[in-house]
Amino acid sequence: MYSKTCYSIEDTKKLAEKFAKITKEKGCFVNLFGDIGAGKTAFVRLVAEALDIKEKVTSPSFTILNEYHTGEIPIYHFDLYRLENVGIKTITDELREYSEGRCLTFVEWAEFSQGEVPFDRIEINVTYDDDDNRCYTFTAIGKDKEYIIDKMKGE
């Protein structure tokens, strides 16, 4: 596990750049957790900028999936908030498909997946305090992703 408190958008940008640098070689499946307004989409946007994505990165709340293909690696950005039980079951195959190969797949509101996301992955929990500081906690699920946590700690 790796945790980092960000006291400004510049701190968050540096954290996103570090994550982008580490994950761009192999790609990664990422579950994002946090309250509305915690900074999940902002983090994805900053990772996308670090990977030279040219499109405007927005929340996929109403579209379920946004795709970005103009950067160093493709980014797929899912939002499960509006899906109900049946919807989650229909999207599981898509989550697998969009996480194959060298890409970054972000899933916001992953807690709604009902355990349907069994992949080796990184989970990022975003919280904030009364001073509007953000704390990002990164956890590796599966041995295949532990190197990411080790590199986050080491750089």
Accessible surface in RSA format (square Angstrom, percent):
REM  Atomic radii and reference values for relative SASA: ProtOr
REM  Chains: A
REM  Algorithm: Lee & Richards
REM  Probe-radius: 1.40
REM  Slices: 20
REM RES _ NUM      All-atoms   Total-Side   Main-Chain    Non-polar    All polar
REM                ABS   REL    ABS   REL    ABS   REL    ABS   REL    ABS   REL
RES MET A   1   138.43  71.7 100.53  66.5  37.90  90.2  75.74  64.4  62.69  83.1
RES TYR A   2    29.58  13.8  26.93  15.3   2.65   6.9  21.83  16.4   7.75   9.6
RES SER A   3    62.61  52.9  37.49  50.0  25.12  57.9  28.23  60.1  34.38  48.2
RES LYS A   4    85.28  41.6  82.40  50.6   2.88   6.9  30.17  27.2  55.11  58.7
RES THR A   5    47.40  33.7  38.96  39.5   8.44  20.1  15.87  21.3  31.53  47.7
RES CYS A   6     2.55   1.9   0.29   0.3   2.26   5.3   0.29   0.7   2.26   2.4
RES TYR A   7   151.20  70.6 125.57  71.4  25.63  66.7  89.96  67.6  61.24  75.5
RES SER A   8    55.66  47.0  40.19  53.6  15.47  35.6  48.59 103.5   7.07   9.9
RES ILE A   9   112.89  64.2 103.79  77.3   9.10  21.9 105.82  76.2   7.07  19.2
RES GLU A  10    97.33  55.9  97.33  73.6   0.00   0.0  48.19  93.2  49.14  40.1
RES ASP A  11    37.64  26.4  35.50  35.3   2.14   5.1   3.58   8.4  34.07  34.0
RES THR A  12     6.23   4.4   6.23   6.3   0.00   0.0   1.74   2.3   4.50   6.8
RES LYS A  13    75.27  36.7  75.27  46.2   0.00   0.0  23.38  21.0  51.89  55.3
RES LYS A  14   132.86  64.8 126.79  77.8   6.07  14.5  76.37  68.7  56.49  60.2
RES LEU A  15     5.13   2.9   1.64   1.2   3.49   8.8   4.62   3.2   0.51   1.4
RES ALA A  16     0.00   0.0   0.00   0.0   0.00   0.0   0.00   0.0   0.00   0.0
RES GLU A  17    72.41  41.6  68.13  51.5   4.28  10.2  24.67  47.7  47.74  39.0
RES LYS A  18    43.43  21.2  37.59  23.1   5.84  13.9  30.35  27.3  13.08  13.9
RES PHE A  19     0.00   0.0   0.00   0.0   0.00   0.0   0.00   0.0   0.00   0.0
RES ALA A  20     1.47   1.4   1.47   2.3   0.00   0.0   1.47   2.1   0.00   0.0
RES LYS A  21   128.43  62.7 119.96  73.6   8.47  20.2  74.28  66.9  54.15  57.7
RES ILE A  22    10.18   5.8   0.75   0.6   9.43  22.7   4.95   3.6   5.23  14.2
RES THR A  23     0.00   0.0   0.00   0.0   0.00   0.0   0.00   0.0   0.00   0.0
RES LYS A  24    64.58  31.5  64.58  39.6   0.00   0.0  26.19  23.6  38.39  40.9
RES GLU A  25   130.28  74.8 114.21  86.4  16.07  38.3  36.21  70.0  94.07  76.8
RES LYS A  26   133.11  64.9 113.95  69.9  19.16  45.6  77.68  69.9  55.43  59.0
RES GLY A  27     1.24   1.5   0.00   N/A   1.24   1.5   1.16   3.2   0.08   0.2
RES CYS A  28     8.11   6.1   0.00   0.0   8.11  19.1   4.82  12.2   3.28   3.5
RES PHE A  29     8.01   4.0   5.46   3.4   2.54   6.6   5.53   3.4   2.47   7.1
RES VAL A  30     0.00   0.0   0.00   0.0   0.00   0.0   0.00   0.0   0.00   0.0
RES ASN A  31     4.02   2.8   4.02   3.9   0.00   0.0   0.00   0.0   4.02   3.9
RES LEU A  32     0.00   0.0   0.00   0.0   0.00   0.0   0.00   0.0   0.00   0.0
RES PHE A  33    44.94  22.5  44.83  27.8   0.10   0.3  44.94  27.2   0.00   0.0
RES GLY A  34    11.91  14.7   0.00   N/A  11.91  14.7   9.24  25.3   2.67   6.0
RES ASP A  35    98.64  69.1  95.00  94.6   3.64   8.6  16.38  38.6  82.26  82.0
RES ILE A  36   126.03  71.7 112.35  83.7  13.67  33.0 114.13  82.2  11.89  32.3
RES GLY A  37    54.10  66.7   0.00   N/A  54.10  66.7  37.88 104.0  16.22  36.3
RES ALA A  38     0.53   0.5   0.49   0.8   0.04   0.1   0.49   0.7   0.04   0.1
RES GLY A  39    14.11  17.4   0.00   N/A  14.11  17.4  12.24  33.6   1.87   4.2
RES LYS A  40     9.28   4.5   7.21   4.4   2.07   4.9   1.61   1.5   7.66   8.2
RES THR A  41    22.53  16.0  20.08  20.4   2.44   5.8  15.54  20.9   6.98  10.6
RES ALA A  42    30.06  27.6  27.53  42.5   2.54   5.8  27.74  39.1   2.32   6.1
RES PHE A  43     0.00   0.0   0.00   0.0   0.00   0.0   0.00   0.0   0.00   0.0
RES VAL A  44     0.00   0.0   0.00   0.0   0.00   0.0   0.00   0.0   0.00   0.0
RES ARG A  45    92.95  39.0  92.95  47.4   0.00   0.0  32.50  44.4  60.44  36.6
RES LEU A  46    16.55   9.2  15.42  11.0   1.13   2.8  15.42  10.8   1.13   3.0
RES VAL A  47     0.00   0.0   0.00   0.0   0.00   0.0   0.00   0.0   0.00   0.0
RES ALA A  48     0.49   0.5   0.49   0.8   0.00   0.0   0.49   0.7   0.00   0.0
RES GLU A  49    90.29  51.8  75.74  57.3  14.56  34.7  37.93  73.4  52.37  42.8
RES ALA A  50    33.06  30.4   4.20   6.5  28.86  65.7  14.95  21.1  18.12  48.0
RES LEU A  51     1.28   0.7   1.28   0.9   0.00   0.0   1.28   0.9   0.00   0.0
RES ASP A  52    71.17  49.8  67.55  67.2   3.62   8.6  14.39  33.9  56.78  56.6
RES ILE A  53    14.92   8.5   0.26   0.2  14.66  35.3   0.26   0.2  14.66  39.8
RES LYS A  54   153.96  75.1 120.90  74.2  33.06  78.7  94.10  84.7  59.87  63.8
RES GLU A  55    65.80  37.8  49.96  37.8  15.84  37.7  45.80  88.6  20.00  16.3
RES LYS A  56   174.05  84.9 149.16  91.5  24.89  59.3 101.25  91.1  72.80  77.5
RES VAL A  57     6.84   4.5   3.52   3.2   3.32   8.0   3.52   3.1   3.32   9.0
RES THR A  58    57.42  40.8  56.24  57.0   1.18   2.8  40.17  54.0  17.24  26.1
RES SER A  59    53.25  45.0  33.21  44.3  20.04  46.2  28.99  61.7  24.26  34.0
RES PRO A  60     0.08   0.1   0.00   0.0   0.08   0.3   0.08   0.1   0.00   0.0
RES SER A  61    26.89  22.7  26.73  35.7   0.17   0.4   9.42  20.1  17.47  24.5
RES PHE A  62   163.25  81.7 133.98  83.0  29.26  76.1 135.22  82.0  28.02  80.2
RES THR A  63    89.47  63.6  66.58  67.5  22.89  54.6  72.76  97.7  16.72  25.3
RES ILE A  64    39.72  22.6  39.72  29.6   0.00   0.0  39.72  28.6   0.00   0.0
RES LEU A  65    36.37  20.3  21.64  15.5  14.74  37.0  21.64  15.2  14.74  39.7
RES ASN A  66    23.33  16.1  19.52  18.9   3.81   9.2   9.49  22.8  13.84  13.4
RES GLU A  67    72.03  41.4  51.09  38.6  20.94  49.9  15.39  29.8  56.64  46.2
RES TYR A  68     7.97   3.7   7.97   4.5   0.00   0.0   7.15   5.4   0.82   1.0
RES HIS A  69   100.61  55.0  76.00  52.8  24.61  63.0  61.24  63.1  39.37  45.8
RES THR A  70    69.47  49.4  43.10  43.7  26.38  62.9  50.69  68.1  18.78  28.4
RES GLY A  71    22.52  27.8   0.00   N/A  22.52  27.8   2.91   8.0  19.62  43.9
RES GLU A  72    74.13  42.6  47.89  36.2  26.24  62.5  34.49  66.7  39.63  32.4
RES ILE A  73     1.57   0.9   0.00   0.0   1.57   3.8   1.57   1.1   0.00   0.0
RES PRO A  74    41.14  30.0  40.32  36.8   0.82   3.0  40.41  33.4   0.73   4.5
RES ILE A  75     0.00   0.0   0.00   0.0   0.00   0.0   0.00   0.0   0.00   0.0
RES TYR A  76    28.03  13.1  28.03  15.9   0.00   0.0   3.78   2.8  24.26  29.9
RES HIS A  77     0.00   0.0   0.00   0.0   0.00   0.0   0.00   0.0   0.00   0.0
RES PHE A  78     1.00   0.5   1.00   0.6   0.00   0.0   1.00   0.6   0.00   0.0
RES ASP A  79     0.98   0.7   0.90   0.9   0.08   0.2   0.00   0.0   0.98   1.0
RES LEU A  80     0.13   0.1   0.13   0.1   0.00   0.0   0.13   0.1   0.00   0.0
RES TYR A  81    87.54  40.9  74.90  42.6  12.65  32.9  35.90  27.0  51.65  63.7
RES ARG A  82   119.95  50.4  91.47  46.6  28.48  67.8  37.35  51.0  82.60  50.1
RES LEU A  83    37.94  21.1  27.13  19.4  10.81  27.2  28.19  19.8   9.75  26.2
RES GLU A  84   140.50  80.7 130.74  98.9   9.76  23.2  51.34  99.3  89.16  72.8
RES ASN A  85    90.85  62.6  89.28  86.3   1.57   3.8  18.62  44.8  72.23  69.8
RES VAL A  86   116.04  76.4 114.70 103.8   1.34   3.2 115.77 100.6   0.27   0.7
RES GLY A  87    17.16  21.2   0.00   N/A  17.16  21.2  14.34  39.3   2.83   6.3
RES ILE A  88     2.17   1.2   2.17   1.6   0.00   0.0   2.17   1.6   0.00   0.0
RES LYS A  89   126.09  61.5 108.48  66.6  17.61  41.9  86.01  77.4  40.07  42.7
RES THR A  90    97.02  69.0  73.61  74.6  23.41  55.8  67.49  90.7  29.53  44.6
RES ILE A  91     9.27   5.3   8.97   6.7   0.30   0.7   9.27   6.7   0.00   0.0
RES THR A  92    14.01  10.0  14.01  14.2   0.00   0.0  13.82  18.6   0.18   0.3
RES ASP A  93   107.07  75.0 103.55 103.1   3.52   8.3  31.70  74.6  75.36  75.2
RES GLU A  94    73.95  42.5  73.75  55.8   0.20   0.5  22.69  43.9  51.27  41.9
RES LEU A  95     1.32   0.7   1.32   0.9   0.00   0.0   1.32   0.9   0.00   0.0
RES ARG A  96   100.96  42.4  99.91  50.9   1.05   2.5  39.01  53.3  61.94  37.5
RES GLU A  97   113.54  65.2 102.50  77.5  11.04  26.3  33.46  64.7  80.08  65.4
RES TYR A  98    43.70  20.4  41.57  23.7   2.13   5.6  15.42  11.6  28.28  34.9
RES SER A  99    32.07  27.1  10.84  14.5  21.23  48.9   4.32   9.2  27.76  38.9
RES GLU A 100   127.90  73.4 106.51  80.6  21.39  50.9  44.50  86.1  83.40  68.1
RES GLY A 101    62.96  77.6   0.00   N/A  62.96  77.6  42.06 115.4  20.90  46.8
RES ARG A 102   119.74  50.3 103.50  52.8  16.24  38.7  45.24  61.8  74.50  45.2
RES CYS A 103     5.94   4.5   4.24   4.7   1.70   4.0   3.28   8.3   2.66   2.9
RES LEU A 104     0.00   0.0   0.00   0.0   0.00   0.0   0.00   0.0   0.00   0.0
RES THR A 105     0.16   0.1   0.16   0.2   0.00   0.0   0.05   0.1   0.11   0.2
RES PHE A 106     0.00   0.0   0.00   0.0   0.00   0.0   0.00   0.0   0.00   0.0
RES VAL A 107     0.00   0.0   0.00   0.0   0.00   0.0   0.00   0.0   0.00   0.0
RES GLU A 108     5.76   3.3   5.76   4.4   0.00   0.0   0.00   0.0   5.76   4.7
RES TRP A 109    33.45  13.4  33.20  16.1   0.25   0.6  22.72  12.1  10.73  17.4
RES ALA A 110     3.16   2.9   0.18   0.3   2.98   6.8   0.18   0.2   2.98   7.9
RES GLU A 111    84.42  48.5  55.72  42.2  28.70  68.3  48.37  93.6  36.05  29.4
RES PHE A 112    76.12  38.1  72.49  44.9   3.63   9.4  75.09  45.5   1.03   3.0
RES SER A 113     6.57   5.6   6.57   8.8   0.00   0.0   0.37   0.8   6.20   8.7
RES GLN A 114    90.73  50.7  57.13  41.8  33.60  80.0  47.65 101.4  43.08  32.7
RES GLY A 115    70.22  86.6   0.00   N/A  70.22  86.6  40.10 110.0  30.12  67.5
RES GLU A 116    53.29  30.6  50.25  38.0   3.03   7.2   3.73   7.2  49.55  40.5
RES VAL A 117     4.18   2.7   1.38   1.2   2.80   6.7   1.38   1.2   2.80   7.6
RES PRO A 118    80.61  58.7  49.84  45.4  30.77 111.8  58.11  48.0  22.50 139.8
RES PHE A 119    31.51  15.8  23.32  14.4   8.19  21.3  31.24  18.9   0.27   0.8
RES ASP A 120    63.35  44.4  52.49  52.2  10.87  25.7  10.98  25.8  52.37  52.2
RES ARG A 121    33.83  14.2  33.83  17.2   0.00   0.0   0.00   0.0  33.83  20.5
RES ILE A 122     0.00   0.0   0.00   0.0   0.00   0.0   0.00   0.0   0.00   0.0
RES GLU A 123    36.21  20.8  35.26  26.7   0.94   2.2   4.68   9.0  31.53  25.7
RES ILE A 124     0.00   0.0   0.00   0.0   0.00   0.0   0.00   0.0   0.00   0.0
RES ASN A 125    63.41  43.7  62.86  60.7   0.55   1.3  17.08  41.1  46.34  44.8
RES VAL A 126     1.13   0.7   0.00   0.0   1.13   2.7   0.00   0.0   1.13   3.1
RES THR A 127    66.52  47.3  63.31  64.2   3.21   7.6  53.27  71.6  13.25  20.0
RES TYR A 128   103.31  48.2  74.18  42.2  29.13  75.8  47.76  35.9  55.55  68.5
RES ASP A 129    70.26  49.2  57.61  57.3  12.66  29.9  43.07 101.4  27.20  27.1
RES ASP A 130   156.15 109.4 118.23 117.7  37.93  89.7  40.09  94.4 116.06 115.8
RES ASP A 131   114.64  80.3  90.18  89.8  24.46  57.8  21.42  50.4  93.22  93.0
RES ASP A 132    98.28  68.8  83.86  83.5  14.42  34.1  28.89  68.0  69.39  69.2
RES ASN A 133    23.23  16.0  21.26  20.5   1.98   4.8   1.11   2.7  22.12  21.4
RES ARG A 134    46.54  19.5  46.48  23.7   0.06   0.2  14.94  20.4  31.60  19.2
RES CYS A 135    36.20  27.4  35.00  39.0   1.20   2.8  14.17  35.9  22.03  23.8
RES TYR A 136     1.99   0.9   1.99   1.1   0.00   0.0   0.00   0.0   1.99   2.5
RES THR A 137    29.30  20.8  28.47  28.9   0.83   2.0  15.24  20.5  14.06  21.2
RES PHE A 138     0.00   0.0   0.00   0.0   0.00   0.0   0.00   0.0   0.00   0.0
RES THR A 139    41.44  29.5  41.44  42.0   0.00   0.0  31.35  42.1  10.09  15.3
RES ALA A 140    22.93  21.1   4.24   6.5  18.69  42.5   4.24   6.0  18.69  49.5
RES ILE A 141    59.48  33.8  58.01  43.2   1.48   3.6  59.48  42.8   0.00   0.0
RES GLY A 142    30.89  38.1   0.00   N/A  30.89  38.1  20.24  55.6  10.65  23.8
RES LYS A 143   174.70  85.2 157.49  96.6  17.20  41.0 112.14 100.9  62.56  66.6
RES ASP A 144    80.06  56.1  65.94  65.6  14.13  33.4  23.32  54.9  56.74  56.6
RES LYS A 145    22.47  11.0  22.47  13.8   0.00   0.0   2.94   2.6  19.53  20.8
RES GLU A 146    82.86  47.6  82.84  62.7   0.02   0.0  25.20  48.7  57.66  47.1
RES TYR A 147    52.78  24.6  48.03  27.3   4.75  12.3  49.98  37.6   2.79   3.4
RES ILE A 148     0.00   0.0   0.00   0.0   0.00   0.0   0.00   0.0   0.00   0.0
RES ILE A 149     7.04   4.0   7.04   5.2   0.00   0.0   7.04   5.1   0.00   0.0
RES ASP A 150    90.34  63.3  80.52  80.1   9.81  23.2  26.97  63.5  63.37  63.2
RES LYS A 151    96.63  47.1  92.75  56.9   3.88   9.2  49.66  44.7  46.97  50.0
RES MET A 152     0.27   0.1   0.00   0.0   0.27   0.6   0.00   0.0   0.27   0.4
RES LYS A 153   119.06  58.1  90.25  55.4  28.81  68.6  49.98  45.0  69.08  73.6
RES GLY A 154    67.31  83.0   0.00   N/A  67.31  83.0  33.58  92.1  33.73  75.5
RES GLU A 155   100.43  57.7  53.13  40.2  47.29 112.6  61.00 118.0  39.43  32.2
END  Absolute sums over single chains surface
CHAIN  1 A     7869.1       6360.3       1508.8       4042.1       3827.0
END  Absolute sums over all chains
TOTAL          7869.1       6360.3       1508.8       4042.1       3827.0
